[in-house]
Amino acid sequence: MENEVENAIKSRRSIRKYSDTPIDKSLIIKMIETVCQAPSGKNLQPWKFVVVNNEKIRREISELSKYKKWMVTAPCYILVYMDNSLSYERIKDIQAIGACVQNILLMAHSLNLGSCWVGEIVRQDNTIKDILQISDNNLELMALLTIGYAMEDTQEKGWRRSINDSILMCLN
């Protein structure tokens, strides 16, 4: 019998086609509030966020990605930055960022919002900072999350690997 958490984890999907319905600010706040519950080394919470609802800015940013055709359909981007001034151990802090991103994705799903974690765009960090007029050199782009109401089927596609393909060994 699946519990609520297990169901949320198993049913969340990456969405690549969105309606143009704007996302209410309260839902965005709710998603970002869940980040505070993500684990981080020494509880330093080394993350900062930029929420982009502006269509012109989203278009500019999406032009920097090979996924621009579908990214531009999302009415909201959440850019996740690591604040290196709060960092004490880079690998742990990057892992904490991954946990915070997962919290946002799961919360979006629970709010009936679609989302997708875009990682390849992090190479465009400096250009995106220029677009957003961010001058803080301590901030390092870790992820861009597209958020919106899904305009595609979110059902399981049957492509997940078997658990047997993931377990290297089990010692008793």
C-alpha positions, 0 to 999 in steps of 0.5 A, spaced: 500 500 500 503 506 497 503 512 502 502 519 500 509 521 499 511 514 495 505 516 491 508 523 490 515 521 488 512 515 483 507 520 480 511 526 479 513 527 471 518 532 468 513 536 464 515 540 457 509 543 455 505 548 459 498 552 458 499 560 459 495 560 465 499 564 470 502 561 477 499 565 483 504 568 487 502 564 493 503 557 490 510 560 488 511 562 495 509 555 498 514 551 493 520 555 495 517 555 503 518 547 502 526 548 501 527 550 508 526 543 510 531 540 505 537 538 509 544 542 508 550 541 511 550 545 518 543 547 516 547 553 512 541 553 507 546 555 501 541 557 496 538 563 493 532 563 488 530 568 482 523 567 480 521 569 473 514 571 471 516 576 466 515 573 459 520 577 455 525 575 460 523 568 460 524 568 452 531 571 453 533 566 458 530 560 454 534 562 447 540 560 451 538 553 452 537 547 446 530 546 450 528 553 448 522 551 444 518 547 450 522 552 455 518 558 453 511 555 454 512 555 461 509 561 465 514 561 470 522 559 472 525 558 478 532 559 478 536 556 483 543 559 485 548 556 490 550 562 495 558 560 495 558 565 501 554 560 505 558 554 502 562 550 507 563 544 503 562 544 495 560 537 494 555 537 500 552 544 498 551 541 491 547 535 494 543 540 498 541 544 492 539 537 489 535 536 495 532 543 495 530 542 488 527 535 489 522 539 494 520 544 490 519 539 484 514 535 489 511 541 492 509 543 485 506 536 483 502 536 490 499 543 487 497 540 481 503 544 477 508 541 472 515 542 472 522 540 469 529 541 472 533 544 466 540 543 468 544 544 461 543 551 462 547 552 468 553 553 463 550 560 461 550 562 468 554 569 467 549 571 461 543 569 465 546 574 471 547 579 465 540 578 463 537 578 470 542 584 472 545 580 478 552 582 480 553 578 486 559 573 484 558 569 490 551 566 486 552 560 482 547 557 478 545 550 479 538 549 476 533 552 472 526 549 474 520 551 469 513 551 472 506 551 470 500 547 468 501 541 464 498 541 457 501 534 456 499 527 459 503 526 465 502 518 466 507 513 467 511 512 460 514 505 462 521 507 461 524 507 469 529 502 470 528 496 474 530 496 481 535 490 480 538 494 474 540 499 480 542 495 486 550 494 485 550 489 491 546 488 498 550 485 504 547 482 509 
